[in-house]
Amino acid sequence: MALQLISRYDTDDFDAWHGVFRSERETMGHAGLSVLQIWREPDRPATAWVLWRVNDRSAAAAFLAGEARAGAERAGVRDAVHHFVQTV
């Protein structure tokens, strides 16, 4: 079964968040994460959802607790929620 991650980011400014997010793609790859899809809520345009493929859960969890948290602060993220899920 494939392991994926669904993340929600409540940002101050979607474009600012997206710029920081794109700049961290290489670091995300080293953490075993590949972006599959990014969505933006039409009624809350500063809220983003990301669907990830997870190749290494331990590395991904460490990234979310460390480097991703620091990047989120730089990008104006007010709140972030992450859920690991499996395809059934």
matplotlib code that plots the C-alpha trace (Angstrom):
import matplotlib.pyplot as plt

x = [0.0, 1.2, 1.9, 0.9, 0.6, -2.1, -1.1, -3.2, -1.5, -3.3, -1.2, -1.1, -0.3, -0.6, 1.9, 4.5, 4.0, 4.1, 7.4, 9.1, 7.5, 8.9, 12.4, 12.4, 11.6, 15.2, 15.1, 11.7, 13.1, 15.9, 13.2, 11.5, 8.7, 7.4, 4.6, 1.7, -0.8, -1.3, -4.8, -6.0, -9.4, -11.6, -13.4, -10.3, -7.5, -4.8, -5.4, -3.4, -3.6, -0.7, -0.8, 2.6, 4.0, 6.0, 9.0, 10.5, 8.0, 10.7, 12.6, 9.3, 8.2, 11.6, 11.4, 7.9, 9.0, 12.2, 13.0, 9.4, 8.4, 11.2, 10.2, 6.5, 7.4, 9.4, 6.4, 3.8, 2.0, -0.4, -1.4, -0.4, -1.9, -0.4, -1.9, -0.2, -2.6, -2.5, -4.2, -6.5]
y = [0.0, 3.5, 5.9, 9.5, 12.7, 15.3, 18.7, 21.9, 25.3, 28.4, 31.2, 35.0, 35.1, 32.2, 33.6, 34.2, 30.7, 29.1, 30.9, 29.5, 26.1, 25.9, 26.9, 23.9, 21.1, 19.7, 19.5, 17.8, 15.2, 14.4, 13.9, 11.2, 13.5, 14.2, 16.7, 15.1, 17.9, 21.4, 22.9, 26.3, 26.8, 29.0, 30.5, 30.8, 31.7, 31.8, 28.1, 25.5, 21.7, 19.5, 15.8, 14.1, 10.7, 9.5, 7.3, 7.4, 8.1, 8.6, 11.2, 12.9, 13.2, 14.6, 17.1, 18.2, 18.6, 20.6, 22.2, 22.4, 24.2, 26.8, 27.3, 27.7, 30.5, 32.3, 31.8, 33.2, 30.0, 30.5, 26.9, 23.6, 20.1, 16.9, 13.5, 10.3, 8.1, 4.8, 3.9, 0.9]
z = [0.0, -0.9, 1.9, 1.4, 3.4, 3.3, 4.6, 5.2, 5.5, 6.7, 5.5, 5.7, 1.9, -0.4, -2.9, -0.3, 1.1, -2.3, -3.1, 0.0, -0.5, -4.1, -2.9, -0.5, -3.1, -3.0, 0.8, 0.7, -1.7, 0.7, 3.4, 1.2, 0.1, -3.4, -4.1, -6.1, -6.0, -4.5, -4.1, -3.0, -1.4, -3.6, -0.5, 1.6, -0.9, 1.7, 2.6, 0.7, 0.7, -0.4, -1.3, -1.0, -1.9, 1.1, 0.5, 4.0, 6.8, 9.5, 7.4, 6.4, 10.1, 11.0, 8.2, 9.3, 12.9, 12.0, 8.7, 7.5, 10.7, 10.2, 6.6, 7.5, 9.9, 7.2, 4.8, 7.1, 8.0, 10.9, 11.2, 9.6, 10.0, 8.5, 8.2, 7.0, 5.0, 3.1, 0.0, 0.5]

ax = plt.figure().add_subplot(projection="3d")
ax.plot(x, y, z, "-o")
ax.set_aspect("equal")
plt.show()
